[in-house]
Amino acid sequence: MEEELLDAIFAAILDGDIPGAPGAVQAALDAGLSAEKVLNEGMIAAMNRVGELYECGDYYVAEMFTSAKTLQAALGVLRPHLQQSQVQSAGTVVIGTVKGDMHDIGKNLVTMMLEGAGFTVHDLGPDVHPSRFVSAVLEHQPEIVALSALLTTTMPAMKTTIDALVAAGVRAQVKIIVGGAPVNDEYARHISADGYAPDASQAVSLARALMVN
């Protein structure tokens, strides 16, 4: 019975069944499954599989985005139970699209994928001034800051943001990851970021790797 309930959650997220996923989570909770088990063995397991399918080319961005939206719907049911049971977060991330850049679809997908992997994510939105990143680091004490840029012209704002974190004396306490269409690993190194991810799936893998380093 327990396995069937977890399989239903897994399948709903994998298939992008947005209307069905919250009910599957509620059924598991009603049957006495812990919030931690539902999260780890149902939802995170499913998003890990989505990432694998994306990596091997069986899923595309559209499928990954739908699964992530399904996860968000399921989290709406689970989140209060997670808070009550004080399930350990995988880590805390502050994320935003840098100053001057209004694009947020890629950032939103990374946010959802990170939440699906058990991270606590504080999304600052698009067009984020460096001072807001500094304030968010001081407020939320994250392990990771994620910067997104979709325009070549806004890439320099990534360095400006990192410089602001240095000036505020908080750079050493966070790992900084960057991503977006014009960004690459060479640029990440050039601006002294700690890592670069070309897509949402690899952003999760990078965040996990940085949490153990």
C-alpha angles and dihedrals in degrees: 000000000000092000091049091053092050091046089054091055091045092050094046092055094041091050095043094242097167096173094045103045099073091052091050090053092047091050090053092049091047089053090057102259113150120249089239093055092047090050099044104033099032112028106023091041089054094049090048088055091048088054091050092049090050092049092053093045099250091112126044131202091274093057092044091050092050092050089049091051088050089052090052090054091050092047088057088068097038102042098080090051091049090053092049093049092041094227110196113257118230087231141300124272131188110202136180146144109256128253114294095020118103097182115114111154093096092043090050091053092050089049092053093045091050091049088049088056091054100262123140105234129196106196112201093186128224130325094031117180115225090244090061090056089051092050092048092051091051092047102042102027093217126188091217136038115197120200123194131193128171098179127069088221093059097047092092088062087069090063091043089054093049090048089052091053089050092049090050091053095240102101094095094056096058139054113227122213125184136196146156138118099290095038123097140173093266092056091047089057091044092059093041096248117158096232150351129221122192094203144010096266093054090044088064092049090049093048091051091049092050091051091064095043 
